[in-house]
Amino acid sequence: MTNILHWCNNALVQEEVTEGVRDRKRAQTHRRIHEAAVELTLRDGLAAATVSEIAERAGISRRTFFNYYASKEDAVLGVQEPQIPPSALEAFLHPTPPAPGEDPPGDARFVQALHLTVTTMASIGPRTSADVRTIVATHPELIDRLRAHRMATQDLLVAVLTERLAEQTASTRASDSARALILLAGVVLRFAYGDDPDLLDDPDPAAIQKALTAFRTALKEIK
């Protein structure tokens, strides 16, 4: 039994090491393709920079390119598959009551929704560089592309929440409330940052607070 346990432990450690190496290699390839796409777009323009040229510059095949990015526009932006941070998700699904003197329960809950939304959306790409900002300024259609990815990421987040909440509670009201908070968080963020491609690079608390105030005022006028 001891030998079997020892073998299992070694196998698990080896698997973790392999996964870690694989993840690092994948991240490096992502970065190489992104950098190649940015360099070629700056040099030749977005229309002239082809997927084949980007792949060649990154040292990969055209087929491999599409294993990492759906289009050259996504490669320029550095867009990746979204990852929902487990800790932020669990904090939202299982909130702890605020301590005395902290934000009211409603405010604390919305802060959790904002944090979950921001961190999930931020996972789709690297921090926007000066070169990418230059490209986006020249090709504003990329803003629509980035906006579409963020909307899709929010839809994914809502779908995951719906599934998880259905597992842990039979309360339709609780599920609806949680989804509404996530959707509202996304709307507030879009209102705060508008069409700024740096939306999630450096969240501005003052801008978010201003947006929240505007929404609260608007909701009072509806009553």
N, C-alpha and C positions, 0 to 999 in steps of 0.2 A: 504493500500500500504506500509506504514511504517513497519507494522508487517511482511509482506512478504519479504521486503528488508532485514529486520533484520534476518529473518530465513535463507534467502539465504546467507547472509554474514557469519552467524554462520556455515552453512553447508560447505561453502568454506573453512573456517578456520579449521573445523574438518577434512575435506578431506586432507588438506595440512599436518595436524598433523599426520593423519593416514599414508599418503604417506611417511612422514619423518621417522616414526617408522618402517614402512615396509622396507624402503631403508636401515636403520641402521641394522635391523635384517638380511637382505640379505647380507650386507657387512660383518657382523660378521660371518655368516655361510661360506661365501667365504673364509674368513681368517682362520677359524678353519679347513676347509678341506685342504687348502693349507699347513698349518702348520703340519697337520697330515701326509700328503703325503711326505713332506720334512723329517720329523722325521723318518718315516718308511723306506724311501729310504736310508737315511744315515745309518740306523741300519742294514737293510736287503739287500739293493741293489735294483735297479730299477726293475729287473725281478721278484724278490721275493715279492715286495710290491704290494699286490692286491687291487683292487677297494673295495672289501668287507672289508678288514682289515682297509683301509683308512677310509671308511664310519663308521665303528664301532668305531674307535679311535676318530673320529670327532663327534660322538654321533648322527648320522643320518642313514637313511636307504640307501641301495644301489641305490634304485630308486631315492631318493632325490639327491644323488651324481650327477647323470646324468642331473639333473635340473640345476646344476651349472657348471659342467665341462664335456667335451666330452670324456675325457680319463684321465687315471692316469698321463700321461705325462703332460697334460695341468694343472692338479692339482699341480704337482711339480713345474711347471713354474709359476703358479698363473695366467694363461691366462684367461681373461674375454672378454665379448662382447665389441667391440670398441665403444667409444662414441665420436662423433665429437663435439668439444666445440663450442657452438653457437656463442660466441663472436669472436672467431678466424675465423669461417666460414663467418660471416657477414663482418668482416674486409677485408677478401679476395674478397668476392663478390662485396663489395661496397668500394673500396679503396679511400682514400683521397689523393689529390695531396701532394707531399712532400713539406715542407717549405723550403725557401731559405737556402742553406748551408747544407741541409740534403742529403741523398743518392739520386742519380739520379733515375727517375721513374722506370727504368728497374730493378735496384738493389733493390729498396724498394719493388717492386712487388715480386721479388724472395725471399726476406726476409720474406714476408707475407706467401708465399707458404711453405717455410721451417718451419715457426712457426706453421702453420696449420697442416702440416705433422707430425712434432715432437709431438705436443700435442695430436693429434689423435692416433698416434701409442703408445704413452706413456699410453693412457687410457686402453690398453688391459691387463695391469698387474702392480703389485706393484713394487717398487724399488727392484732390485735384491739384495738378501742378500748374505752374505759370504757362508752360507750353500748351497744356490742354485748354486752359482759359483763353489763350490766344486763338487756338483753333475754333473753339466754340463761338468766340466773338466774330470770327470770319464766317462760320457756318452755323447760324442760329438754329437750323433744323435739328441739330444735335440735341438741343434743349428738349425738343419734343420726344426724341428718342429716350433721353434720360428720364423724362417725366413718365413715359409709358412704363419703363422698368420699375420706377418707384411705385406706380399705381399697381402693377402686377405683384410687387413685393408686399404691398399692403393687403391685396386680395389673398395672397398666400397666408399671411399672418392671421387674417380673419378666419380663413378656412381651418387653419390649425387650431385656433382658439375654439371654434365651434365644435370640432371633434373632441378636443380635450375636455371642454366643459360638459359635453354630452356624456362623457365617461364618468365625471365626478359629481354631477348634479342633475336632477330631473327638473330643475326650475328653469322654465323658459325665460322668465323675467331676468334671472341672473345672467343667462347666456346672452340675451338681447342687450342687456346693459353693458356687458364686457365688450361686445362687438361694437356697440355704439361709441364707447370710449375710444377704442382704437381708431375708428373711422374719424371721430372728431379730432383726435390727436393729429392724424394725417392732414386734415383740413386746416387746422391751426398752423401746422408747420408750413404748408404751402402758402397760406396767407402771410406768414411772417417773412418768408424768404422769396416769395414771388417766383420769378423765373431764374433766380440766381443759381448757376450751376454748382456753386459751392455750398449748396443747401445744408449738407450734413457734415461738412468738414470741420466746422467750428461753430456749433450751436450757440447762438447769442441769447442768453437769458432775458435781456432787456427786450429784444425783438419778440421773443415768445410771449413775454408778459404783456407787451403792447397788443399782440394779437388776441390773447386771452381776454383782455379788457374789452376789445372791440366786439368779440363774440358775446361776452356777457351782456354788454349794452344792447346788442342786437336782439338777444333772447328776451331781455326785459321789455323791449318794444313790441315783441310779438304777443306777450301776455295781454 
